[in-house]
């Protein structure tokens, strides 16, 4: 991966977490627009960061009574609020 931009580094320092772990949690819990707003960046910038960091965003339709589990291989499970 190429180096991070100055704004990426500032956001990591403000949130005290690497973007590689912060962004998937925030996008899953809040969505793209709300995440961009909360981080103080445009949706285009957030999209660029996701591409740069190789973070894939997928949409899944879950019907009534269905559940969805996301697992990270090699890492402990973490609840997304």
mmCIF file of the N, C-alpha and C atoms, coordinates in Angstrom:
data_MODEL
# 
_entry.id   MODEL 
# 
loop_
_atom_site.group_PDB 
_atom_site.id 
_atom_site.type_symbol 
_atom_site.label_atom_id 
_atom_site.label_alt_id 
_atom_site.label_comp_id 
_atom_site.label_asym_id 
_atom_site.label_entity_id 
_atom_site.label_seq_id 
_atom_site.pdbx_PDB_ins_code 
_atom_site.Cartn_x 
_atom_site.Cartn_y 
_atom_site.Cartn_z 
_atom_site.occupancy 
_atom_site.B_iso_or_equiv 
_atom_site.pdbx_formal_charge 
_atom_site.auth_seq_id 
_atom_site.auth_comp_id 
_atom_site.auth_asym_id 
_atom_site.auth_atom_id 
_atom_site.pdbx_PDB_model_num 
ATOM 1   N N  . UNK A 1 1  ? 0.835   -1.173  0.000  1.00 0.00 ? 1  UNK A N  1 
ATOM 2   C CA . UNK A 1 1  ? 0.000   0.000   0.000  1.00 0.00 ? 1  UNK A CA 1 
ATOM 3   C C  . UNK A 1 1  ? 0.881   1.237   0.000  1.00 0.00 ? 1  UNK A C  1 
ATOM 4   N N  . UNK A 1 2  ? 0.470   2.218   -0.768 1.00 0.00 ? 2  UNK A N  1 
ATOM 5   C CA . UNK A 1 2  ? 1.179   3.488   -0.798 1.00 0.00 ? 2  UNK A CA 1 
ATOM 6   C C  . UNK A 1 2  ? 0.965   4.210   0.527  1.00 0.00 ? 2  UNK A C  1 
ATOM 7   N N  . UNK A 1 3  ? 1.751   5.249   0.769  1.00 0.00 ? 3  UNK A N  1 
ATOM 8   C CA . UNK A 1 3  ? 1.655   5.991   2.014  1.00 0.00 ? 3  UNK A CA 1 
ATOM 9   C C  . UNK A 1 3  ? 0.295   6.654   2.207  1.00 0.00 ? 3  UNK A C  1 
ATOM 10  N N  . UNK A 1 4  ? 0.013   6.964   3.454  1.00 0.00 ? 4  UNK A N  1 
ATOM 11  C CA . UNK A 1 4  ? -1.247  7.618   3.791  1.00 0.00 ? 4  UNK A CA 1 
ATOM 12  C C  . UNK A 1 4  ? -1.108  9.122   3.603  1.00 0.00 ? 4  UNK A C  1 
ATOM 13  N N  . UNK A 1 5  ? -2.234  9.756   3.275  1.00 0.00 ? 5  UNK A N  1 
ATOM 14  C CA . UNK A 1 5  ? -2.242  11.205  3.113  1.00 0.00 ? 5  UNK A CA 1 
ATOM 15  C C  . UNK A 1 5  ? -2.182  11.867  4.492  1.00 0.00 ? 5  UNK A C  1 
ATOM 16  N N  . UNK A 1 6  ? -1.908  13.164  4.491  1.00 0.00 ? 6  UNK A N  1 
ATOM 17  C CA . UNK A 1 6  ? -1.858  13.901  5.754  1.00 0.00 ? 6  UNK A CA 1 
ATOM 18  C C  . UNK A 1 6  ? -3.197  13.837  6.478  1.00 0.00 ? 6  UNK A C  1 
ATOM 19  N N  . UNK A 1 7  ? -4.288  13.963  5.715  1.00 0.00 ? 7  UNK A N  1 
ATOM 20  C CA . UNK A 1 7  ? -5.620  13.919  6.322  1.00 0.00 ? 7  UNK A CA 1 
ATOM 21  C C  . UNK A 1 7  ? -5.898  12.546  6.926  1.00 0.00 ? 7  UNK A C  1 
ATOM 22  N N  . UNK A 1 8  ? -5.448  11.484  6.274  1.00 0.00 ? 8  UNK A N  1 
ATOM 23  C CA . UNK A 1 8  ? -5.635  10.135  6.812  1.00 0.00 ? 8  UNK A CA 1 
ATOM 24  C C  . UNK A 1 8  ? -4.922  10.016  8.163  1.00 0.00 ? 8  UNK A C  1 
ATOM 25  N N  . UNK A 1 9  ? -3.728  10.532  8.238  1.00 0.00 ? 9  UNK A N  1 
ATOM 26  C CA . UNK A 1 9  ? -2.946  10.464  9.475  1.00 0.00 ? 9  UNK A CA 1 
ATOM 27  C C  . UNK A 1 9  ? -3.615  11.286  10.570 1.00 0.00 ? 9  UNK A C  1 
ATOM 28  N N  . UNK A 1 10 ? -4.128  12.461  10.214 1.00 0.00 ? 10 UNK A N  1 
ATOM 29  C CA . UNK A 1 10 ? -4.824  13.305  11.195 1.00 0.00 ? 10 UNK A CA 1 
ATOM 30  C C  . UNK A 1 10 ? -6.044  12.576  11.747 1.00 0.00 ? 10 UNK A C  1 
ATOM 31  N N  . UNK A 1 11 ? -6.832  11.949  10.888 1.00 0.00 ? 11 UNK A N  1 
ATOM 32  C CA . UNK A 1 11 ? -8.024  11.222  11.342 1.00 0.00 ? 11 UNK A CA 1 
ATOM 33  C C  . UNK A 1 11 ? -7.620  10.067  12.261 1.00 0.00 ? 11 UNK A C  1 
ATOM 34  N N  . UNK A 1 12 ? -6.573  9.346   11.919 1.00 0.00 ? 12 UNK A N  1 
ATOM 35  C CA . UNK A 1 12 ? -6.103  8.254   12.785 1.00 0.00 ? 12 UNK A CA 1 
ATOM 36  C C  . UNK A 1 12 ? -5.710  8.787   14.157 1.00 0.00 ? 12 UNK A C  1 
ATOM 37  N N  . UNK A 1 13 ? -5.047  9.928   14.188 1.00 0.00 ? 13 UNK A N  1 
ATOM 38  C CA . UNK A 1 13 ? -4.629  10.507  15.467 1.00 0.00 ? 13 UNK A CA 1 
ATOM 39  C C  . UNK A 1 13 ? -5.834  10.974  16.280 1.00 0.00 ? 13 UNK A C  1 
ATOM 40  N N  . UNK A 1 14 ? -6.819  11.578  15.619 1.00 0.00 ? 14 UNK A N  1 
ATOM 41  C CA . UNK A 1 14 ? -8.018  12.047  16.314 1.00 0.00 ? 14 UNK A CA 1 
ATOM 42  C C  . UNK A 1 14 ? -8.816  10.893  16.906 1.00 0.00 ? 14 UNK A C  1 
ATOM 43  N N  . UNK A 1 15 ? -8.926  9.808   16.158 1.00 0.00 ? 15 UNK A N  1 
ATOM 44  C CA . UNK A 1 15 ? -9.723  8.656   16.591 1.00 0.00 ? 15 UNK A CA 1 
ATOM 45  C C  . UNK A 1 15 ? -8.897  7.621   17.350 1.00 0.00 ? 15 UNK A C  1 
ATOM 46  N N  . UNK A 1 16 ? -7.569  7.802   17.387 1.00 0.00 ? 16 UNK A N  1 
ATOM 47  C CA . UNK A 1 16 ? -6.658  6.889   18.093 1.00 0.00 ? 16 UNK A CA 1 
ATOM 48  C C  . UNK A 1 16 ? -6.821  5.434   17.642 1.00 0.00 ? 16 UNK A C  1 
ATOM 49  N N  . UNK A 1 17 ? -6.985  5.282   16.332 1.00 0.00 ? 17 UNK A N  1 
ATOM 50  C CA . UNK A 1 17 ? -7.153  3.946   15.746 1.00 0.00 ? 17 UNK A CA 1 
ATOM 51  C C  . UNK A 1 17 ? -6.746  3.993   14.280 1.00 0.00 ? 17 UNK A C  1 
ATOM 52  N N  . UNK A 1 18 ? -6.180  2.899   13.800 1.00 0.00 ? 18 UNK A N  1 
ATOM 53  C CA . UNK A 1 18 ? -5.795  2.822   12.393 1.00 0.00 ? 18 UNK A CA 1 
ATOM 54  C C  . UNK A 1 18 ? -7.034  2.793   11.515 1.00 0.00 ? 18 UNK A C  1 
ATOM 55  N N  . UNK A 1 19 ? -6.962  3.450   10.369 1.00 0.00 ? 19 UNK A N  1 
ATOM 56  C CA . UNK A 1 19 ? -8.096  3.483   9.448  1.00 0.00 ? 19 UNK A CA 1 
ATOM 57  C C  . UNK A 1 19 ? -8.476  2.086   8.968  1.00 0.00 ? 19 UNK A C  1 
ATOM 58  N N  . UNK A 1 20 ? -7.508  1.203   8.874  1.00 0.00 ? 20 UNK A N  1 
ATOM 59  C CA . UNK A 1 20 ? -7.781  -0.166  8.412  1.00 0.00 ? 20 UNK A CA 1 
ATOM 60  C C  . UNK A 1 20 ? -8.756  -0.894  9.327  1.00 0.00 ? 20 UNK A C  1 
ATOM 61  N N  . UNK A 1 21 ? -8.798  -0.535  10.596 1.00 0.00 ? 21 UNK A N  1 
ATOM 62  C CA . UNK A 1 21 ? -9.753  -1.147  11.518 1.00 0.00 ? 21 UNK A CA 1 
ATOM 63  C C  . UNK A 1 21 ? -10.947 -0.227  11.791 1.00 0.00 ? 21 UNK A C  1 
ATOM 64  N N  . UNK A 1 22 ? -10.717 1.068   11.793 1.00 0.00 ? 22 UNK A N  1 
ATOM 65  C CA . UNK A 1 22 ? -11.776 2.035   12.076 1.00 0.00 ? 22 UNK A CA 1 
ATOM 66  C C  . UNK A 1 22 ? -12.834 2.095   10.975 1.00 0.00 ? 22 UNK A C  1 
ATOM 67  N N  . UNK A 1 23 ? -12.406 2.205   9.736  1.00 0.00 ? 23 UNK A N  1 
ATOM 68  C CA . UNK A 1 23 ? -13.350 2.390   8.636  1.00 0.00 ? 23 UNK A CA 1 
ATOM 69  C C  . UNK A 1 23 ? -14.329 1.234   8.463  1.00 0.00 ? 23 UNK A C  1 
ATOM 70  N N  . UNK A 1 24 ? -13.887 -0.015  8.466  1.00 0.00 ? 24 UNK A N  1 
ATOM 71  C CA . UNK A 1 24 ? -14.879 -1.098  8.317  1.00 0.00 ? 24 UNK A CA 1 
ATOM 72  C C  . UNK A 1 24 ? -15.940 -1.073  9.410  1.00 0.00 ? 24 UNK A C  1 
ATOM 73  N N  . UNK A 1 25 ? -15.526 -0.798  10.654 1.00 0.00 ? 25 UNK A N  1 
ATOM 74  C CA . UNK A 1 25 ? -16.499 -0.753  11.752 1.00 0.00 ? 25 UNK A CA 1 
ATOM 75  C C  . UNK A 1 25 ? -17.486 0.386   11.561 1.00 0.00 ? 25 UNK A C  1 
ATOM 76  N N  . UNK A 1 26 ? -16.985 1.561   11.222 1.00 0.00 ? 26 UNK A N  1 
ATOM 77  C CA . UNK A 1 26 ? -17.857 2.729   11.083 1.00 0.00 ? 26 UNK A CA 1 
ATOM 78  C C  . UNK A 1 26 ? -18.804 2.588   9.894  1.00 0.00 ? 26 UNK A C  1 
ATOM 79  N N  . UNK A 1 27 ? -18.285 2.135   8.758  1.00 0.00 ? 27 UNK A N  1 
ATOM 80  C CA . UNK A 1 27 ? -19.128 2.005   7.569  1.00 0.00 ? 27 UNK A CA 1 
ATOM 81  C C  . UNK A 1 27 ? -20.198 0.953   7.791  1.00 0.00 ? 27 UNK A C  1 
ATOM 82  N N  . UNK A 1 28 ? -19.861 -0.129  8.463  1.00 0.00 ? 28 UNK A N  1 
ATOM 83  C CA . UNK A 1 28 ? -20.836 -1.182  8.742  1.00 0.00 ? 28 UNK A CA 1 
ATOM 84  C C  . UNK A 1 28 ? -21.926 -0.670  9.677  1.00 0.00 ? 28 UNK A C  1 
ATOM 85  N N  . UNK A 1 29 ? -21.533 0.064   10.696 1.00 0.00 ? 29 UNK A N  1 
ATOM 86  C CA . UNK A 1 29 ? -22.493 0.523   11.700 1.00 0.00 ? 29 UNK A CA 1 
ATOM 87  C C  . UNK A 1 29 ? -23.309 1.728   11.237 1.00 0.00 ? 29 UNK A C  1 
ATOM 88  N N  . UNK A 1 30 ? -22.685 2.643   10.472 1.00 0.00 ? 30 UNK A N  1 
ATOM 89  C CA . UNK A 1 30 ? -23.326 3.922   10.175 1.00 0.00 ? 30 UNK A CA 1 
ATOM 90  C C  . UNK A 1 30 ? -23.651 4.147   8.711  1.00 0.00 ? 30 UNK A C  1 
ATOM 91  N N  . UNK A 1 31 ? -22.936 3.454   7.814  1.00 0.00 ? 31 UNK A N  1 
ATOM 92  C CA . UNK A 1 31 ? -23.093 3.712   6.381  1.00 0.00 ? 31 UNK A CA 1 
ATOM 93  C C  . UNK A 1 31 ? -22.038 4.687   5.888  1.00 0.00 ? 31 UNK A C  1 
ATOM 94  N N  . UNK A 1 32 ? -21.941 4.812   4.558  1.00 0.00 ? 32 UNK A N  1 
ATOM 95  C CA . UNK A 1 32 ? -20.890 5.633   3.958  1.00 0.00 ? 32 UNK A CA 1 
ATOM 96  C C  . UNK A 1 32 ? -21.076 7.123   4.242  1.00 0.00 ? 32 UNK A C  1 
ATOM 97  N N  . UNK A 1 33 ? -22.273 7.645   4.018  1.00 0.00 ? 33 UNK A N  1 
ATOM 98  C CA . UNK A 1 33 ? -22.500 9.088   4.183  1.00 0.00 ? 33 UNK A CA 1 
ATOM 99  C C  . UNK A 1 33 ? -22.280 9.540   5.617  1.00 0.00 ? 33 UNK A C  1 
ATOM 100 N N  . UNK A 1 34 ? -22.838 8.811   6.579  1.00 0.00 ? 34 UNK A N  1 
ATOM 101 C CA . UNK A 1 34 ? -22.688 9.184   7.986  1.00 0.00 ? 34 UNK A CA 1 
ATOM 102 C C  . UNK A 1 34 ? -21.237 9.065   8.439  1.00 0.00 ? 34 UNK A C  1 
ATOM 103 N N  . UNK A 1 35 ? -20.525 8.055   7.939  1.00 0.00 ? 35 UNK A N  1 
ATOM 104 C CA . UNK A 1 35 ? -19.117 7.897   8.287  1.00 0.00 ? 35 UNK A CA 1 
ATOM 105 C C  . UNK A 1 35 ? -18.313 9.071   7.758  1.00 0.00 ? 35 UNK A C  1 
ATOM 106 N N  . UNK A 1 36 ? -18.541 9.441   6.497  1.00 0.00 ? 36 UNK A N  1 
ATOM 107 C CA . UNK A 1 36 ? -17.831 10.582  5.917  1.00 0.00 ? 36 UNK A CA 1 
ATOM 108 C C  . UNK A 1 36 ? -18.113 11.846  6.717  1.00 0.00 ? 36 UNK A C  1 
ATOM 109 N N  . UNK A 1 37 ? -19.374 12.069  7.049  1.00 0.00 ? 37 UNK A N  1 
ATOM 110 C CA . UNK A 1 37 ? -19.743 13.250  7.835  1.00 0.00 ? 37 UNK A CA 1 
ATOM 111 C C  . UNK A 1 37 ? -19.047 13.261  9.189  1.00 0.00 ? 37 UNK A C  1 
ATOM 112 N N  . UNK A 1 38 ? -19.056 12.122  9.869  1.00 0.00 ? 38 UNK A N  1 
ATOM 113 C CA . UNK A 1 38 ? -18.467 12.050  11.203 1.00 0.00 ? 38 UNK A CA 1 
ATOM 114 C C  . UNK A 1 38 ? -16.950 12.247  11.170 1.00 0.00 ? 38 UNK A C  1 
ATOM 115 N N  . UNK A 1 39 ? -16.314 11.788  10.099 1.00 0.00 ? 39 UNK A N  1 
ATOM 116 C CA . UNK A 1 39 ? -14.861 11.952  9.973  1.00 0.00 ? 39 UNK A CA 1 
ATOM 117 C C  . UNK A 1 39 ? -14.480 13.327  9.433  1.00 0.00 ? 39 UNK A C  1 
ATOM 118 N N  . UNK A 1 40 ? -15.466 14.072  8.921  1.00 0.00 ? 40 UNK A N  1 
ATOM 119 C CA . UNK A 1 40 ? -15.192 15.400  8.393  1.00 0.00 ? 40 UNK A CA 1 
ATOM 120 C C  . UNK A 1 40 ? -14.574 15.397  7.011  1.00 0.00 ? 40 UNK A C  1 
ATOM 121 N N  . UNK A 1 41 ? -14.918 14.369  6.207  1.00 0.00 ? 41 UNK A N  1 
ATOM 122 C CA . UNK A 1 41 ? -14.407 14.279  4.832  1.00 0.00 ? 41 UNK A CA 1 
ATOM 123 C C  . UNK A 1 41 ? -15.588 14.098  3.884  1.00 0.00 ? 41 UNK A C  1 
ATOM 124 N N  . UNK A 1 42 ? -15.349 14.301  2.602  1.00 0.00 ? 42 UNK A N  1 
ATOM 125 C CA . UNK A 1 42 ? -16.399 14.091  1.613  1.00 0.00 ? 42 UNK A CA 1 
ATOM 126 C C  . UNK A 1 42 ? -16.599 12.591  1.366  1.00 0.00 ? 42 UNK A C  1 
ATOM 127 N N  . UNK A 1 43 ? -17.738 12.258  0.771  1.00 0.00 ? 43 UNK A N  1 
ATOM 128 C CA . UNK A 1 43 ? -17.976 10.854  0.415  1.00 0.00 ? 43 UNK A CA 1 
ATOM 129 C C  . UNK A 1 43 ? -16.952 10.392  -0.620 1.00 0.00 ? 43 UNK A C  1 
ATOM 130 N N  . UNK A 1 44 ? -16.543 11.300  -1.503 1.00 0.00 ? 44 UNK A N  1 
ATOM 131 C CA . UNK A 1 44 ? -15.528 10.944  -2.507 1.00 0.00 ? 44 UNK A CA 1 
ATOM 132 C C  . UNK A 1 44 ? -14.200 10.619  -1.838 1.00 0.00 ? 44 UNK A C  1 
ATOM 133 N N  . UNK A 1 45 ? -13.833 11.415  -0.843 1.00 0.00 ? 45 UNK A N  1 
ATOM 134 C CA . UNK A 1 45 ? -12.583 11.157  -0.112 1.00 0.00 ? 45 UNK A CA 1 
ATOM 135 C C  . UNK A 1 45 ? -12.658 9.832   0.617  1.00 0.00 ? 45 UNK A C  1 
ATOM 136 N N  . UNK A 1 46 ? -13.781 9.562   1.271  1.00 0.00 ? 46 UNK A N  1 
ATOM 137 C CA . UNK A 1 46 ? -13.941 8.284   1.964  1.00 0.00 ? 46 UNK A CA 1 
ATOM 138 C C  . UNK A 1 46 ? -13.841 7.133   0.974  1.00 0.00 ? 46 UNK A C  1 
ATOM 139 N N  . UNK A 1 47 ? -14.465 7.262   -0.185 1.00 0.00 ? 47 UNK A N  1 
ATOM 140 C CA . UNK A 1 47 ? -14.362 6.230   -1.216 1.00 0.00 ? 47 UNK A CA 1 
ATOM 141 C C  . UNK A 1 47 ? -12.935 6.008   -1.666 1.00 0.00 ? 47 UNK A C  1 
ATOM 142 N N  . UNK A 1 48 ? -12.183 7.092   -1.813 1.00 0.00 ? 48 UNK A N  1 
ATOM 143 C CA . UNK A 1 48 ? -10.767 6.993   -2.191 1.00 0.00 ? 48 UNK A CA 1 
ATOM 144 C C  . UNK A 1 48 ? -9.982  6.247   -1.114 1.00 0.00 ? 48 UNK A C  1 
ATOM 145 N N  . UNK A 1 49 ? -10.226 6.602   0.146  1.00 0.00 ? 49 UNK A N  1 
ATOM 146 C CA . UNK A 1 49 ? -9.531  5.927   1.236  1.00 0.00 ? 49 UNK A CA 1 
ATOM 147 C C  . UNK A 1 49 ? -9.833  4.430   1.240  1.00 0.00 ? 49 UNK A C  1 
ATOM 148 N N  . UNK A 1 50 ? -11.098 4.077   1.044  1.00 0.00 ? 50 UNK A N  1 
ATOM 149 C CA . UNK A 1 50 ? -11.474 2.663   1.035  1.00 0.00 ? 50 UNK A CA 1 
ATOM 150 C C  . UNK A 1 50 ? -10.752 1.915   -0.083 1.00 0.00 ? 50 UNK A C  1 
ATOM 151 N N  . UNK A 1 51 ? -10.678 2.524   -1.263 1.00 0.00 ? 51 UNK A N  1 
ATOM 152 C CA . UNK A 1 51 ? -9.941  1.911   -2.374 1.00 0.00 ? 51 UNK A CA 1 
ATOM 153 C C  . UNK A 1 51 ? -8.460  1.794   -2.058 1.00 0.00 ? 51 UNK A C  1 
ATOM 154 N N  . UNK A 1 52 ? -7.887  2.870   -1.554 1.00 0.00 ? 52 UNK A N  1 
ATOM 155 C CA . UNK A 1 52 ? -6.455  2.912   -1.251 1.00 0.00 ? 52 UNK A CA 1 
ATOM 156 C C  . UNK A 1 52 ? -6.069  1.860   -0.209 1.00 0.00 ? 52 UNK A C  1 
ATOM 157 N N  . UNK A 1 53 ? -6.958  1.664   0.773  1.00 0.00 ? 53 UNK A N  1 
ATOM 158 C CA . UNK A 1 53 ? -6.685  0.710   1.846  1.00 0.00 ? 53 UNK A CA 1 
ATOM 159 C C  . UNK A 1 53 ? -7.195  -0.698  1.543  1.00 0.00 ? 53 UNK A C  1 
ATOM 160 N N  . UNK A 1 54 ? -7.761  -0.872  0.341  1.00 0.00 ? 54 UNK A N  1 
ATOM 161 C CA . UNK A 1 54 ? -8.291  -2.168  -0.103 1.00 0.00 ? 54 UNK A CA 1 
ATOM 162 C C  . UNK A 1 54 ? -9.381  -2.708  0.819  1.00 0.00 ? 54 UNK A C  1 
ATOM 163 N N  . UNK A 1 55 ? -10.266 -1.803  1.234  1.00 0.00 ? 55 UNK A N  1 
ATOM 164 C CA . UNK A 1 55 ? -11.401 -2.178  2.066  1.00 0.00 ? 55 UNK A CA 1 
ATOM 165 C C  . UNK A 1 55 ? -12.613 -2.296  1.149  1.00 0.00 ? 55 UNK A C  1 
ATOM 166 N N  . UNK A 1 56 ? -13.182 -3.482  1.070  1.00 0.00 ? 56 UNK A N  1 
ATOM 167 C CA . UNK A 1 56 ? -14.343 -3.735  0.223  1.00 0.00 ? 56 UNK A CA 1 
ATOM 168 C C  . UNK A 1 56 ? -15.625 -3.472  0.999  1.00 0.00 ? 56 UNK A C  1 
ATOM 169 N N  . UNK A 1 57 ? -16.542 -2.763  0.377  1.00 0.00 ? 57 UNK A N  1 
ATOM 170 C CA . UNK A 1 57 ? -17.851 -2.516  0.974  1.00 0.00 ? 57 UNK A CA 1 
ATOM 171 C C  . UNK A 1 57 ? -18.874 -3.300  0.160  1.00 0.00 ? 57 UNK A C  1 
ATOM 172 N N  . UNK A 1 58 ? -19.626 -4.161  0.830  1.00 0.00 ? 58 UNK A N  1 
ATOM 173 C CA . UNK A 1 58 ? -20.631 -5.000  0.173  1.00 0.00 ? 58 UNK A CA 1 
ATOM 174 C C  . UNK A 1 58 ? -21.980 -4.755  0.828  1.00 0.00 ? 58 UNK A C  1 
ATOM 175 N N  . UNK A 1 59 ? -23.026 -4.843  0.045  1.00 0.00 ? 59 UNK A N  1 
ATOM 176 C CA . UNK A 1 59 ? -24.386 -4.750  0.583  1.00 0.00 ? 59 UNK A CA 1 
ATOM 177 C C  . UNK A 1 59 ? -24.996 -6.139  0.578  1.00 0.00 ? 59 UNK A C  1 
ATOM 178 N N  . UNK A 1 60 ? -25.707 -6.446  1.656  1.00 0.00 ? 60 UNK A N  1 
ATOM 179 C CA . UNK A 1 60 ? -26.348 -7.745  1.779  1.00 0.00 ? 60 UNK A CA 1 
ATOM 180 C C  . UNK A 1 60 ? -27.775 -7.526  2.259  1.00 0.00 ? 60 UNK A C  1 
ATOM 181 N N  . UNK A 1 61 ? -28.729 -8.132  1.580  1.00 0.00 ? 61 UNK A N  1 
ATOM 182 C CA . UNK A 1 61 ? -30.117 -8.064  2.017  1.00 0.00 ? 61 UNK A CA 1 
ATOM 183 C C  . UNK A 1 61 ? -30.389 -9.226  2.967  1.00 0.00 ? 61 UNK A C  1 
ATOM 184 N N  . UNK A 1 62 ? -30.914 -8.921  4.141  1.00 0.00 ? 62 UNK A N  1 
ATOM 185 C CA . UNK A 1 62 ? -31.202 -9.935  5.149  1.00 0.00 ? 62 UNK A CA 1 
ATOM 186 C C  . UNK A 1 62 ? -32.699 -9.911  5.410  1.00 0.00 ? 62 UNK A C  1 
ATOM 187 N N  . UNK A 1 63 ? -33.343 -11.043 5.182  1.00 0.00 ? 63 UNK A N  1 
ATOM 188 C CA . UNK A 1 63 ? -34.784 -11.138 5.361  1.00 0.00 ? 63 UNK A CA 1 
ATOM 189 C C  . UNK A 1 63 ? -35.172 -11.320 6.816  1.00 0.00 ? 63 UNK A C  1 
ATOM 190 N N  . UNK A 1 64 ? -36.476 -11.223 7.091  1.00 0.00 ? 64 UNK A N  1 
ATOM 191 C CA . UNK A 1 64 ? -36.968 -11.426 8.459  1.00 0.00 ? 64 UNK A CA 1 
ATOM 192 C C  . UNK A 1 64 ? -36.569 -12.796 8.990  1.00 0.00 ? 64 UNK A C  1 
ATOM 193 N N  . UNK A 1 65 ? -36.036 -12.801 10.175 1.00 0.00 ? 65 UNK A N  1 
ATOM 194 C CA . UNK A 1 65 ? -35.630 -14.056 10.800 1.00 0.00 ? 65 UNK A CA 1 
ATOM 195 C C  . UNK A 1 65 ? -34.243 -14.537 10.395 1.00 0.00 ? 65 UNK A C  1 
ATOM 196 N N  . UNK A 1 66 ? -33.621 -13.884 9.406  1.00 0.00 ? 66 UNK A N  1 
ATOM 197 C CA . UNK A 1 66 ? -32.264 -14.245 8.980  1.00 0.00 ? 66 UNK A CA 1 
ATOM 198 C C  . UNK A 1 66 ? -31.242 -13.462 9.791  1.00 0.00 ? 66 UNK A C  1 
ATOM 199 N N  . UNK A 1 67 ? -30.052 -14.013 9.907  1.00 0.00 ? 67 UNK A N  1 
ATOM 200 C CA . UNK A 1 67 ? -28.955 -13.310 10.567 1.00 0.00 ? 67 UNK A CA 1 
ATOM 201 C C  . UNK A 1 67 ? -27.736 -13.336 9.665  1.00 0.00 ? 67 UNK A C  1 
ATOM 202 N N  . UNK A 1 68 ? -26.813 -12.457 9.939  1.00 0.00 ? 68 UNK A N  1 
ATOM 203 C CA . UNK A 1 68 ? -25.586 -12.362 9.166  1.00 0.00 ? 68 UNK A CA 1 
ATOM 204 C C  . UNK A 1 68 ? -24.428 -12.269 10.131 1.00 0.00 ? 68 UNK A C  1 
ATOM 205 N N  . UNK A 1 69 ? -23.408 -13.083 9.922  1.00 0.00 ? 69 UNK A N  1 
ATOM 206 C CA . UNK A 1 69 ? -22.221 -13.070 10.759 1.00 0.00 ? 69 UNK A CA 1 
ATOM 207 C C  . UNK A 1 69 ? -21.018 -12.728 9.902  1.00 0.00 ? 69 UNK A C  1 
ATOM 208 N N  . UNK A 1 70 ? -20.202 -11.821 10.408 1.00 0.00 ? 70 UNK A N  1 
ATOM 209 C CA . UNK A 1 70 ? -18.966 -11.443 9.721  1.00 0.00 ? 70 UNK A CA 1 
ATOM 210 C C  . UNK A 1 70 ? -17.808 -11.881 10.599 1.00 0.00 ? 70 UNK A C  1 
ATOM 211 N N  . UNK A 1 71 ? -16.896 -12.644 10.024 1.00 0.00 ? 71 UNK A N  1 
ATOM 212 C CA . UNK A 1 71 ? -15.749 -13.134 10.777 1.00 0.00 ? 71 UNK A CA 1 
ATOM 213 C C  . UNK A 1 71 ? -14.461 -12.656 10.132 1.00 0.00 ? 71 UNK A C  1 
ATOM 214 N N  . UNK A 1 72 ? -13.515 -12.315 10.972 1.00 0.00 ? 72 UNK A N  1 
ATOM 215 C CA . UNK A 1 72 ? -12.170 -11.978 10.507 1.00 0.00 ? 72 UNK A CA 1 
ATOM 216 C C  . UNK A 1 72 ? -11.289 -13.180 10.823 1.00 0.00 ? 72 UNK A C  1 
ATOM 217 N N  . UNK A 1 73 ? -10.708 -13.745 9.819  1.00 0.00 ? 73 UNK A N  1 
ATOM 218 C CA . UNK A 1 73 ? -9.860  -14.912 10.025 1.00 0.00 ? 73 UNK A CA 1 
ATOM 219 C C  . UNK A 1 73 ? -8.572  -14.499 10.726 1.00 0.00 ? 73 UNK A C  1 
ATOM 220 N N  . UNK A 1 74 ? -8.252  -15.218 11.783 1.00 0.00 ? 74 UNK A N  1 
ATOM 221 C CA . UNK A 1 74 ? -7.018  -14.951 12.509 1.00 0.00 ? 74 UNK A CA 1 
ATOM 222 C C  . UNK A 1 74 ? -7.138  -13.859 13.550 1.00 0.00 ? 74 UNK A C  1 
ATOM 223 N N  . UNK A 1 75 ? -8.328  -13.284 13.720 1.00 0.00 ? 75 UNK A N  1 
ATOM 224 C CA . UNK A 1 75 ? -8.527  -12.236 14.705 1.00 0.00 ? 75 UNK A CA 1 
ATOM 225 C C  . UNK A 1 75 ? -9.750  -12.587 15.541 1.00 0.00 ? 75 UNK A C  1 
ATOM 226 N N  . UNK A 1 76 ? -9.800  -12.118 16.790 1.00 0.00 ? 76 UNK A N  1 
ATOM 227 C CA . UNK A 1 76 ? -10.985 -12.387 17.588 1.00 0.00 ? 76 UNK A CA 1 
ATOM 228 C C  . UNK A 1 76 ? -12.205 -11.684 17.032 1.00 0.00 ? 76 UNK A C  1 
ATOM 229 N N  . UNK A 1 77 ? -13.396 -12.259 17.276 1.00 0.00 ? 77 UNK A N  1 
ATOM 230 C CA . UNK A 1 77 ? -14.637 -11.648 16.825 1.00 0.00 ? 77 UNK A CA 1 
ATOM 231 C C  . UNK A 1 77 ? -14.864 -10.340 17.552 1.00 0.00 ? 77 UNK A C  1 
ATOM 232 N N  . UNK A 1 78 ? -15.536 -9.430  16.886 1.00 0.00 ? 78 UNK A N  1 
ATOM 233 C CA . UNK A 1 78 ? -15.814 -8.131  17.481 1.00 0.00 ? 78 UNK A CA 1 
ATOM 234 C C  . UNK A 1 78 ? -17.228 -7.718  17.106 1.00 0.00 ? 78 UNK A C  1 
ATOM 235 N N  . UNK A 1 79 ? -17.996 -7.285  18.089 1.00 0.00 ? 79 UNK A N  1 
ATOM 236 C CA . UNK A 1 79 ? -19.350 -6.816  17.815 1.00 0.00 ? 79 UNK A CA 1 
ATOM 237 C C  . UNK A 1 79 ? -19.294 -5.431  17.199 1.00 0.00 ? 79 UNK A C  1 
ATOM 238 N N  . UNK A 1 80 ? -20.133 -5.203  16.203 1.00 0.00 ? 80 UNK A N  1 
ATOM 239 C CA . UNK A 1 80 ? -20.223 -3.896  15.573 1.00 0.00 ? 80 UNK A CA 1 
ATOM 240 C C  . UNK A 1 80 ? -21.510 -3.246  16.056 1.00 0.00 ? 80 UNK A C  1 
ATOM 241 N N  . UNK A 1 81 ? -21.400 -2.106  16.667 1.00 0.00 ? 81 UNK A N  1 
ATOM 242 C CA . UNK A 1 81 ? -22.572 -1.394  17.197 1.00 0.00 ? 81 UNK A CA 1 
ATOM 243 C C  . UNK A 1 81 ? -22.977 -0.296  16.261 1.00 0.00 ? 81 UNK A C  1 
# 
